Amino acid sequence: MQSKQNKGPARCVMVLGTTSGAGKSWVTTALCRWYARQGLKVAPFKAQNMSNNARVVEGGEIGSAQYFQALAARAVPEVRMNPLLLKPERDTHSQVVLLGRVDAGLTAMPWRGRSARVWPLVAQALDALRAENDVVVIEGAGSPAEINLADSDIVNMRVAEHAGARCLLVTDIDRGGAFAHLYGTWALLPPAQRALIHGFVLNKFRGDAALLAPGPQQLEQLTGVPTVATLPMWWRHGLPEEDGVFDDRTVAAGRVQRTVAVLAYPRISNLDEFQPLKNVPGLRLAWVRAPAQLAALTASDWIVLPGSKQTSADLAWLREQGLDAAVAAHAAAGGAVLGICGGLQMLGEALVDPHGIDGNAPGLGLLPLVTQFAQDKTVRATATRFGRLQGPWQALSGLAVQGYEIHHGQTAPHPALAAAGQRAEAVLPGDLGWQASHGAGQGNVLGLYLHGLFEDAGVLRALFGAESQTLDAVFDGLADFLDQHVAAGVLRKLLH
């Protein structure tokens, strides 16, 4: 464990973006590892994150991005690093997680009324981290120039001013308009906040950097802010994406021998757990939204129903697309089907919601199970061991695994179907995993509540005979990338 070197509060470096998706999260992660490698005690911080990708930590759950940033900083992930997490359930509604726990009162509050109530807790969490560390690397959200939200801001410039942070402003040059984005963002900030911007970063650049001239020089003349880095496009850095799905440009090299098709429904959650599959030789990871994309699958290919923030709504979406029939046909032909968390719930016979948590719905009927949603949410890290499995999952038999659970639903065998002889075999203790013991596939349908299966090195070896790149190697690669492309001395200067 590193000891704090500085007597005063930590210096803060903040990563802002001109837009969502500019690259804030991975730059923040890289900075966490870079500063940690200087022998400093480092912690990440993001006041408010909106994401359905979450990880279990001591005290509850935080956004996945801050979880990985903490690991990059060689720190223990904790709820103060992401005090407010918004988990979208519908286009106009999010579940609010405050300091790791669902807060029903905040969830019911209007957006603008929420900030005044939570800001003292946000500031308190940041101040506590500053007292315990040498450096706090802060990530902003969206753009700091959303002037319609400035009066209720608790995640961008209000945080920067509170911490006296030195800020880098990142833009995605691959989208076009990068110089306008940088200048426009800077220009919309009041003078006191502009003074906190210490460098511009051009991210995802393709081509000859000499062609950028005289843009960076003219931008500096207009703003007084230098462009401190031009970061080349880097498709396979190995860090899980924070939001959105991956694309086929990230497929591992080699002849494709198996496709893992993940159904990308609107409220997909915890999709970052599939990142290790991109590194498996001969495996293609495909994100599927239409039955036609499943037409070429063979029995050796897999369909995965991932986690969902609103299982009943995503199940209805599957049916609207006709994907329910496509999944059933694949299973009937002996193809492997895996459901994780919400995906497990969909594979059963029914969703029962007596408390108005998620919604009632008939399931896909591929596992003789029924799920009832509880008011209390299960959030915990889990270490367990598989029992005996059949079919394509047989290699997991007896394997010890570690992962995490985040779910409202509680799933059990359907009593009437069990009495009629249609039984699901428990493959993990504590109602965490079930396998169909009937049908054409002889155990080809598997449902688990355990997230993080493919992040377990033993699972990858058992299922694919593959070794995965360690997270430490990923974090070091990110730090090396910054070292190579950020102007010399800039990162140290941000601390002085």
HELIX and SHEET records of a PDB file:
HELIX    1   1 LYS A   24  ALA A   36  1                                  13    
HELIX    2   2 SER A   64  ALA A   72  1                                   9    
HELIX    3   3 VAL A   79  MET A   81  5                                   3    
HELIX    4   4 ALA A  104  ALA A  108  1                                   5    
HELIX    5   5 TRP A  111  GLU A  132  1                                  22    
HELIX    6   6 ILE A  147  SER A  152  5                                   6    
HELIX    7   7 MET A  157  ALA A  163  1                                   7    
HELIX    8   8 ILE A  173  ARG A  175  5                                   3    
HELIX    9   9 ALA A  178  LEU A  188  1                                  11    
HELIX   10  10 PRO A  191  ARG A  194  1                                   4    
HELIX   11  11 ALA A  209  LEU A  212  5                                   4    
HELIX   12  12 GLY A  215  THR A  223  1                                   9    
HELIX   13  13 ASP A  248  THR A  250  5                                   3    
HELIX   14  14 LEU A  271  ASN A  279  5                                   9    
HELIX   15  15 PRO A  291  LEU A  294  5                                   4    
HELIX   16  16 THR A  311  GLN A  321  1                                  11    
HELIX   17  17 LEU A  323  ALA A  332  1                                  10    
HELIX   18  18 GLY A  342  LEU A  347  1                                   6    
HELIX   19  19 GLY A  391  LEU A  396  5                                   6    
HELIX   20  20 PRO A  415  ALA A  419  1                                   5    
HELIX   21  21 LEU A  453  GLU A  455  5                                   3    
HELIX   22  22 ALA A  457  PHE A  464  1                                   8    
HELIX   23  23 LEU A  471  HIS A  485  1                                  15    
HELIX   24  24 VAL A  490  LYS A  493  1                                   4    
SHEET    1   A 6 VAL A  42  PHE A  45  0                                        
SHEET    2   A 6 VAL A 135  GLU A 139  1                                        
SHEET    3   A 6 ARG A  11  GLY A  17  1                                        
SHEET    4   A 6 ARG A 166  ASP A 172  1                                        
SHEET    5   A 6 ILE A 197  PHE A 205  1                                        
SHEET    6   A 6 THR A 227  PRO A 232  1                                        
SHEET    1   B 4 GLN A  48  MET A  50  0                                        
SHEET    2   B 4 LEU A  84  ARG A  90  1                                        
SHEET    3   B 4 HIS A  93  LEU A  98 -1                                        
SHEET    4   B 4 ARG A 101  VAL A 102 -1                                        
SHEET    1   C 2 ALA A  54  VAL A  57  0                                        
SHEET    2   C 2 GLY A  60  GLY A  63 -1                                        
SHEET    1   D 7 LEU A 283  VAL A 288  0                                        
SHEET    2   D 7 ARG A 258  LEU A 263  1                                        
SHEET    3   D 7 TRP A 302  LEU A 305  1                                        
SHEET    4   D 7 ALA A 336  ILE A 340  1                                        
SHEET    5   D 7 VAL A 445  LEU A 448  1                                        
SHEET    6   D 7 GLY A 433  ALA A 436 -1                                        
SHEET    7   D 7 ALA A 424  LEU A 428 -1                                        
SHEET    1   E 2 ILE A 268  SER A 269  0                                        
SHEET    2   E 2 GLY A 307  SER A 308 -1                                        
SHEET    1   F 4 ALA A 361  PRO A 362  0                                        
SHEET    2   F 4 ALA A 350  VAL A 352 -1                                        
SHEET    3   F 4 LEU A 369  ARG A 385  1                                        
SHEET    4   F 4 ALA A 400  PRO A 413 -1                                        
END                                                                             
